[in-house]
Amino acid sequence: MTVPSVVVHRDADVLAKAVAARLITRLVDVQSAKGSASLVLTGGTVGHATLAEVAATPARDAVDWRRLDVWWGDERFLPTGDPERNETGARKALLDKVDLDPARVHVMLGPDSGLTAEESAARYAEELRAAARPEDHGPVPRFDVLLLGMGPDAHVASLFPEMPALYDERPTAAVHGAPKPPPTRITLTMSSIHAAREVWVVAAGAEKAGAVRLALSDAGPVQVPAAGARGQSRTLFLLDRAAAAKIPASLVRPASP
């Protein structure tokens, strides 16, 4: 796994704009090199703000949206269209505004599908496995960019500190009793996060500062899940000044776009 690079922006608004610009550049570069790209989305305020900024810039047209696979890092186990679903927020912010191939938008199914949370997680694992190529060397695709938000408790996706999903070796897991509502969720596990070429942890706000400090320390990933969020070729912590307030200046490294 890679050592994180830390990039700090002035505030949450600038952070969302900067991450959007960086994301467009990365997707265009990947598509130029190999034809298509894969992206794992996150929810949360900054995650959806970033997607809204992608939608707002004319540069979005540089991406060939028909050649993009869209996945989710986690989902609230709620019916399709529920405003609390990460999918709902992503569609409103960006996905319904660009010409995506519906077959390449990989949604985590909710209870209206007739599946239990465990069955939905298993179905998503099957979909990941079907998309993985021999060169990926595993049961999930080698995602080009995997976006993650982070909670004040240092959770990423729906991997909360010391919960059973952190020990799960399958690609996906159902989560029950999550410490923030809703209690039932579907999540990629840490092994799937580690399959990504690039992992970008995006965090804003003073309430995240302690978690950011721990995530960039030698903390264990069971106690501090964000400390285990690392990519194969690159890991970025993209922060605003408030979220970066408790990390040493020596940890802030330049990172090329």
Residue pairs with C-beta under 8 A, 6 or more apart in sequence:
1 194
1 230
1 231
1 232
1 235
2 230
2 231
2 232
2 233
2 234
2 235
3 235
4 201
4 216
4 230
4 235
4 236
4 237
5 234
5 235
5 236
5 237
5 253
5 254
5 255
6 216
6 236
6 237
6 239
6 244
6 247
6 251
6 252
6 253
6 255
7 18
7 236
7 237
7 238
7 239
7 252
7 254
7 255
8 239
8 240
8 241
8 244
8 252
9 15
9 18
9 238
9 239
9 240
9 241
10 240
10 241
11 204
11 240
11 241
11 242
12 45
12 46
12 49
12 204
12 205
12 240
12 242
13 49
14 240
15 46
15 202
15 204
15 238
15 239
15 240
16 46
16 49
16 50
16 52
16 53
17 53
18 238
19 46
19 50
19 53
19 200
19 202
19 238
20 50
20 51
20 53
20 54
20 57
21 53
21 57
21 59
21 257
22 200
22 238
22 257
23 39
23 50
23 54
23 145
23 147
24 54
24 57
24 59
24 60
24 62
24 63
25 257
26 144
26 145
26 198
26 257
27 37
27 39
27 63
27 68
27 144
27 145
28 62
28 63
30 36
30 37
30 144
31 37
31 63
31 64
31 67
31 68
35 67
36 67
36 68
36 69
37 67
37 68
37 69
37 144
37 145
38 68
38 69
38 70
38 71
38 141
38 142
38 143
38 144
38 145
39 68
39 69
39 70
39 71
39 143
39 144
39 145
39 146
39 147
40 71
40 72
40 73
40 143
40 145
40 146
40 147
40 188
40 196
41 47
41 51
41 70
41 71
41 72
41 73
41 86
41 90
41 147
42 72
42 73
42 74
42 86
42 147
42 148
42 149
42 157
42 202
43 74
43 75
43 76
43 86
43 89
43 90
43 149
44 149
45 204
46 149
46 202
46 203
46 204
47 86
47 89
47 90
47 147
47 149
47 202
48 89
48 90
48 92
48 93
49 93
50 147
50 202
51 89
51 90
51 93
51 94
51 95
52 93
52 94
54 60
54 94
55 93
55 94
55 97
55 98
60 98
63 98
65 98
65 99
65 100
65 101
66 99
66 100
66 101
66 104
67 101
68 100
68 101
68 104
69 104
69 106
69 131
69 141
70 90
70 95
70 100
70 104
70 105
70 106
71 106
71 128
71 141
71 143
72 86
72 87
72 90
72 106
72 107
72 108
73 146
73 147
73 148
73 156
73 157
73 187
73 188
73 193
74 86
74 108
74 157
74 158
74 159
74 185
74 186
74 187
74 188
75 85
75 86
75 87
75 107
75 108
75 110
75 158
75 185
75 186
75 187
76 82
76 84
76 85
76 86
76 110
76 182
76 184
76 185
77 110
77 111
77 117
77 120
77 174
77 182
77 184
77 185
77 186
78 84
78 85
78 110
78 111
78 182
79 85
79 110
79 111
79 112
80 87
80 107
80 110
80 112
80 113
81 88
82 88
82 110
83 89
84 182
85 110
87 107
87 108
95 105
106 124
106 127
106 128
106 131
108 120
108 121
108 124
108 186
109 115
109 120
109 123
109 124
110 120
111 117
113 120
115 123
116 174
117 174
117 175
117 176
117 184
117 185
117 186
118 174
120 174
120 186
121 170
121 172
121 173
121 174
121 186
121 187
122 172
124 171
124 172
124 186
125 139
125 170
125 171
125 172
128 139
128 140
128 141
128 171
128 172
128 192
129 139
129 140
129 171
131 140
131 141
132 138
132 139
132 140
132 141
133 141
135 142
136 142
136 195
138 195
139 171
140 171
140 188
140 191
140 192
140 195
141 195
142 195
142 196
142 197
142 232
143 195
143 196
143 197
143 198
144 196
144 197
144 198
145 196
145 197
145 198
145 200
146 193
146 196
146 198
146 199
146 200
146 231
147 200
147 202
148 156
148 157
148 193
148 199
148 200
148 201
148 202
148 226
148 229
149 156
149 201
149 202
149 203
150 156
150 201
150 202
150 203
150 208
150 211
150 212
150 215
150 226
150 229
151 160
151 180
151 208
151 211
152 207
152 208
152 210
152 211
153 160
153 161
153 179
153 211
154 161
154 211
154 214
154 215
154 219
154 224
154 225
154 226
154 227
155 161
155 225
155 226
156 193
156 201
156 225
156 226
156 229
157 187
157 188
157 193
158 165
158 175
158 178
158 185
158 186
158 187
159 165
159 166
159 187
159 189
159 190
159 225
160 175
160 178
160 179
160 225
161 222
161 223
161 224
161 225
162 222
162 223
163 175
163 177
163 178
164 173
165 173
165 174
165 175
165 187
165 189
166 189
166 190
166 221
166 222
166 225
167 222
168 189
169 189
169 191
170 189
170 191
171 188
171 189
171 191
171 192
172 186
172 187
172 188
172 189
172 192
173 186
173 187
173 189
174 184
174 185
174 186
175 184
175 185
175 186
175 187
176 183
176 184
177 183
178 184
178 185
190 221
190 225
190 228
190 229
193 199
193 228
193 229
193 230
194 228
194 230
194 231
194 232
195 232
196 231
196 232
197 231
197 232
197 233
197 234
198 231
198 232
198 233
198 234
198 235
198 236
199 229
199 230
199 231
199 234
199 235
199 236
200 235
200 236
200 238
201 215
201 226
201 229
201 235
201 236
201 237
201 238
202 238
202 239
203 211
203 212
203 237
203 238
203 239
203 240
203 243
204 239
204 240
204 242
204 243
205 240
205 242
205 243
206 242
206 243
206 245
208 239
208 242
208 243
209 242
209 243
209 244
209 245
209 246
209 247
210 246
211 224
211 226
212 226
212 237
212 239
212 243
212 244
212 246
212 247
213 246
213 247
214 224
214 226
214 227
215 224
215 226
215 227
215 229
215 237
216 227
216 237
216 247
216 251
217 224
217 227
218 227
219 227
220 227
221 227
221 228
221 229
229 235
236 255
244 252
